[in-house]
Amino acid sequence: ELEEALASKSKADDESLTELREALSKLEATEADEKKGQLERDEQLQALRLELESSAARRTALTSRLAAVKMHEAAQKSLAATREEEAEAYRQQRKEGLQKNASMDQQLKALEAATTIASSESVELRAFLNEASAFVRVEGG
């Protein structure tokens, strides 16, 4: 009976030991799965961090490009405004030039008229001088 009890106890111990080994094996497998899962999550987290850093760098680059575009746009607007001012000044100068030209045309016509009058008076004076000369010759002669 003692042998049977020992055999039974030994068999129970063996079964217990087998159960414990199986439980340990399952636990180790679970730990390995968890470690594998953790590694995968860590890799995913690292990939997300890299993507975030890349996105931040792209955002910074785009922000810089946007600022450059806005500066260029402001410069173009300023240049357009300057050119419009220059065009307006040119139009004003042209208008003033046309007015001055018209005024000079009037002055030229007035001078031409005065020249015609002076020429006419000169012809009359020569005729008078010729008559006076002829009269002096006749009287003096």
C-alpha positions as CSV (number, residue, x, y, z in Angstrom):
1,E,0.0,0.0,0.0
2,L,2.8,2.3,0.7
3,E,4.2,1.5,-2.7
4,E,0.9,2.2,-4.2
5,A,0.6,5.5,-2.3
6,L,4.2,6.4,-3.3
7,A,3.5,5.4,-6.9
8,S,0.2,7.4,-6.8
9,K,2.0,10.3,-5.2
10,S,4.8,10.0,-7.7
11,K,2.3,9.9,-10.6
12,A,0.5,12.9,-9.1
13,D,3.8,14.7,-8.8
14,D,4.7,13.8,-12.4
15,E,1.3,15.1,-13.6
16,S,1.7,18.2,-11.5
17,L,5.2,18.7,-12.8
18,T,4.0,18.2,-16.4
19,E,1.2,20.7,-15.8
20,L,3.7,23.2,-14.4
21,R,6.0,22.7,-17.3
22,E,3.1,23.2,-19.7
23,A,2.0,26.3,-17.8
24,L,5.6,27.6,-17.8
25,S,5.9,26.8,-21.5
26,K,2.6,28.7,-22.2
27,L,3.8,31.6,-20.0
28,E,7.1,31.7,-21.9
29,A,5.3,31.6,-25.2
30,T,2.9,34.4,-24.0
31,E,5.9,36.4,-22.9
32,A,7.7,35.8,-26.2
33,D,4.5,36.9,-28.0
34,E,4.2,40.0,-25.8
35,K,7.9,40.8,-26.4
36,K,7.4,40.3,-30.1
37,G,4.2,42.5,-30.0
38,Q,6.1,45.1,-28.0
39,L,8.9,45.1,-30.5
40,E,6.4,45.5,-33.3
41,R,4.7,48.3,-31.5
42,D,8.1,49.9,-30.8
43,E,8.9,49.7,-34.5
44,Q,5.5,51.2,-35.4
45,L,6.1,53.9,-32.9
46,Q,9.5,54.6,-34.3
47,A,8.1,54.7,-37.8
48,L,5.4,57.1,-36.7
49,R,8.0,59.3,-35.0
50,L,10.1,59.3,-38.2
51,E,7.0,60.2,-40.3
52,L,6.1,63.0,-37.8
53,E,9.7,64.4,-38.1
54,S,9.5,64.2,-41.8
55,S,6.1,65.9,-41.9
56,A,7.5,68.6,-39.6
57,A,10.4,69.1,-41.9
58,R,8.1,69.3,-45.0
59,R,5.9,71.7,-43.1
60,T,8.9,73.9,-42.3
61,A,10.0,73.8,-45.9
62,L,6.5,74.6,-47.2
63,T,6.2,77.4,-44.7
64,S,9.5,78.9,-46.0
65,R,8.4,78.5,-49.6
66,L,5.1,80.1,-48.8
67,A,6.9,83.0,-47.1
68,A,9.2,83.4,-50.2
69,V,6.2,83.3,-52.5
70,K,4.4,86.0,-50.4
71,M,7.6,88.1,-50.4
72,H,7.9,87.7,-54.2
73,E,4.2,88.6,-54.6
74,A,4.6,91.7,-52.5
75,A,7.7,92.7,-54.6
76,Q,5.7,92.1,-57.8
77,K,2.8,94.3,-56.5
78,S,5.3,97.0,-55.5
79,L,6.9,96.8,-58.9
80,A,3.6,96.9,-60.6
81,A,2.6,100.0,-58.5
82,T,5.9,101.7,-59.4
83,R,5.4,100.9,-63.1
84,E,1.9,102.3,-62.9
85,E,3.2,105.5,-61.3
86,E,5.9,105.8,-64.0
87,A,3.3,105.2,-66.7
88,E,1.1,107.9,-65.1
89,A,4.0,110.3,-64.9
90,Y,4.8,109.6,-68.6
91,R,1.2,110.2,-69.6
92,Q,1.3,113.5,-67.7
93,Q,4.5,114.5,-69.3
94,R,3.1,113.6,-72.7
95,K,0.0,115.6,-72.0
96,E,2.1,118.6,-70.9
97,G,4.4,118.1,-73.9
98,L,1.3,118.1,-76.2
99,Q,0.1,121.3,-74.5
100,K,3.5,122.9,-74.8
101,N,3.7,121.9,-78.4
102,A,0.3,123.4,-79.1
103,S,1.4,126.6,-77.3
104,M,4.6,126.7,-79.3
105,D,2.6,126.2,-82.5
106,Q,0.5,129.2,-81.6
107,Q,3.7,131.2,-80.8
108,L,5.2,130.1,-84.1
109,K,2.1,131.3,-86.0
110,A,2.2,134.6,-84.1
111,L,5.8,135.0,-85.0
112,E,5.1,134.1,-88.6
113,A,2.3,136.7,-88.6
114,A,4.6,139.3,-87.0
115,T,7.3,138.4,-89.6
116,T,4.9,138.8,-92.4
117,I,3.8,142.2,-91.0
118,A,7.4,143.3,-90.5
119,S,8.3,142.2,-94.0
120,S,5.3,144.2,-95.3
121,E,6.3,147.2,-93.3
122,S,9.9,146.8,-94.6
123,V,8.7,146.8,-98.2
124,E,6.6,149.9,-97.4
125,L,9.6,151.6,-95.8
126,R,11.9,150.8,-98.8
127,A,9.3,152.2,-101.1
128,F,9.1,155.3,-98.9
129,L,12.9,155.6,-98.8
130,N,13.1,155.2,-102.5
131,E,10.5,157.9,-103.0
132,A,12.3,160.2,-100.5
133,S,15.6,159.5,-102.3
134,A,14.1,160.3,-105.6
135,F,12.6,163.4,-104.2
136,V,15.9,164.5,-102.7
137,R,17.7,163.9,-106.0
138,V,15.1,165.9,-107.8
139,E,15.1,168.8,-105.3
140,G,18.8,168.7,-104.9
141,G,19.8,168.2,-108.4
